[in-house]
């Protein structure tokens, strides 16, 4: 993964859900972060992976580091 060294990176913390307490760095304050967890499969198929998807939405009330992203309970 290439990291853009010219971007304005900020620390963010995930609140709630399966990734509660995780810290990451974000550039340009995205509205939503996506967290995936791999899921085991019973039968292997070439090129197929299964992952659980969780969404974290930015808390606009937090304006300084660490930014806060709250778990979206309505995640698919």
C-alpha positions as CSV (number, residue, x, y, z in Angstrom):
1,X,0.0,0.0,0.0
2,X,1.3,3.4,-0.9
3,X,0.9,6.2,1.5
4,X,0.4,9.7,0.2
5,X,3.0,11.8,2.1
6,X,1.5,15.1,1.0
7,X,-2.0,14.3,2.5
8,X,-3.0,15.8,5.9
9,X,-3.1,12.6,8.0
10,X,-4.9,12.6,11.3
11,X,-5.4,10.0,14.0
12,X,-8.9,8.5,14.4
13,X,-10.4,6.1,16.9
14,X,-13.2,3.6,16.2
15,X,-16.0,3.6,18.8
16,X,-18.3,0.6,19.3
17,X,-18.8,-2.5,17.2
18,X,-16.3,-5.2,16.5
19,X,-13.3,-2.8,16.0
20,X,-14.0,-0.7,19.2
21,X,-10.9,1.1,20.4
22,X,-8.9,0.6,17.2
23,X,-6.8,3.6,16.1
24,X,-6.0,4.4,12.5
25,X,-4.8,7.3,10.4
26,X,-7.1,9.0,7.9
27,X,-6.6,11.7,5.2
28,X,-9.0,14.4,4.4
29,X,-11.5,13.3,7.1
30,X,-13.6,10.7,5.2
31,X,-17.3,10.5,6.2
32,X,-17.3,6.7,6.5
33,X,-14.7,4.0,7.2
34,X,-15.1,0.4,6.2
35,X,-13.8,-2.4,8.4
36,X,-13.8,-6.0,7.1
37,X,-13.1,-9.3,8.9
38,X,-12.4,-12.5,6.9
39,X,-14.9,-15.3,7.3
40,X,-14.0,-19.0,6.9
41,X,-15.5,-20.8,4.0
42,X,-16.5,-24.5,3.9
43,X,-15.6,-25.0,0.3
44,X,-12.7,-23.3,-1.5
45,X,-13.4,-21.6,-4.8
46,X,-10.7,-19.9,-6.9
47,X,-10.5,-16.2,-6.2
48,X,-13.4,-16.2,-3.8
49,X,-13.2,-14.6,-0.4
50,X,-15.9,-13.9,2.2
51,X,-15.7,-11.0,4.6
52,X,-18.0,-9.4,7.2
53,X,-18.4,-5.7,6.5
54,X,-18.8,-3.0,9.2
55,X,-19.2,0.7,8.7
56,X,-18.0,3.5,11.0
57,X,-19.3,7.0,10.5
58,X,-17.5,10.2,11.4
59,X,-18.7,12.1,14.5
60,X,-18.9,15.7,13.2
61,X,-18.9,17.0,16.8
62,X,-15.3,16.0,17.2
63,X,-13.1,18.5,15.5
64,X,-9.6,17.7,16.8
65,X,-7.5,14.6,17.0
66,X,-8.2,11.9,17.7
67,X,-11.2,12.0,15.3
68,X,-14.1,9.7,16.3
69,X,-15.8,7.2,14.1
70,X,-18.9,5.6,15.6
71,X,-20.1,2.1,14.7
72,X,-23.2,2.1,12.4
73,X,-25.5,-0.5,13.8
74,X,-27.3,-0.5,10.4
75,X,-24.2,-1.8,8.6
76,X,-25.0,-4.4,6.0
